Amino acid sequence: MAKKIVKMKSLSTNVRYIKAKQRGTHFLLTALWHLAPNATKNILLKRFFKPRSYALTPLERQFLENGTPFHIHVHDNKIRCWKWGSGPGILFVHGWNGRGVNLAYFFEGFISAGYSVITYDAPAHGKSEGHVTNYFELSDTVRSFLDPSHGFNIQGIIAYSIGASAVINSISKEKPSVDAVLIAPALKLKEILFNSFNHHGVPEIVYQSLVAEMERYYGYDVHQDNPYVLAKTISTKMLIVHDKDDRTIPYMDSKILSEKTDDVDLHTTEGLGHKLILRDKAVVDFITGYIINGQLMRDEGLIIDEKHKPFLEEGVKMKDNQRIIDEYRDADFEKRLYYSLSYRDLRDEFSEIDQSDESAELSENPVENDFRLCGNWCQ
């Protein structure tokens, strides 16, 4: 009992400290805003929009050394890019504070299957130019690769976190015919950003002014171009892969979006969190199978050799399972009982649907997402 009381007192002290720090930051930034608004904006840019440096792993370094380097320009910044293999292009898009080779565990499977692997360091990340960046500029970078006039022949995209957010924005604008996989996507990006500002005590008048300035410069709207809003309007089929234990980006956003949107499928993992999901062999094989299967199904004249067959079989199995899950969601009680007995390997998915239905009947009040706010507003 004594330990519990000590813990509660410690939590109370931490809350008071955070509140006091928020009030102090709010007071100082408000005063500075009235004296020097441009200097205040620069402080926010460095605090919230300047990525941290990233140390490469041996595998990532090896891929960079063996890749073919090239570059493109986005808003006068030289963007460093790399390519491996030959054939149709698969574009890999990293997250905040990352680099293109963060997704290196996926590369070999696609190279061996006859694809070009293309990736890049986003503006202000890794070897690319720039000191600060944002969701709008990240979107413009992805759009550069999707522009047919640039000749990259992108047939598939695998994107992570805020990189996945930029891909949603880009697909909604460019409307390419691609297979897209979004790993732990930051769907409610506006909410994450604004909550982070508020959590750190930034006055609303200051961050709203900064965001409005970005909107004017890049030609986007933070509300209308919020990934969660755009994803509902996209006709391109997209697969989301998200871990239930992700403490950085809310899993529930992906789950709810997949349930409300016909063109968005969800593959759920457990125990990987936000970062290990990029290195998990089961996840790598599943996503590789999904993309290659989509390519094979689209190209009716393609000869399926032995190296493609495992990916094709995995992709067909995934599509069949998703069809069964969708049918279960719309079924009555007797049919659900039949499905539970017939497809035992899908019982966890069936159970989630049942629990979701029960929750909807018990309460109509929205449930707030619980997620960790990052020092740098997203990863």
Secondary structure as UniProt FT lines:
FT   HELIX           2..35
FT   HELIX           37..48
FT   HELIX           58..66
FT   STRAND          68..74
FT   TURN            75..76
FT   STRAND          77..84
FT   STRAND          89..93
FT   TURN            96..97
FT   HELIX           100..106
FT   HELIX           107..112
FT   TURN            113..114
FT   STRAND          116..120
FT   TURN            123..124
FT   TURN            126..127
FT   HELIX           135..146
FT   HELIX           148..150
FT   STRAND          154..160
FT   HELIX           162..174
FT   STRAND          179..183
FT   HELIX           189..199
FT   TURN            200..201
FT   HELIX           204..218
FT   TURN            222..225
FT   HELIX           227..231
FT   TURN            232..233
FT   STRAND          238..243
FT   TURN            244..245
FT   HELIX           251..260
FT   TURN            262..263
FT   STRAND          264..269
FT   TURN            273..275
FT   HELIX           276..278
FT   HELIX           281..298
FT   TURN            300..301
FT   TURN            306..308
FT   HELIX           309..330
FT   HELIX           333..342
FT   HELIX           344..346
FT   HELIX           347..362
//
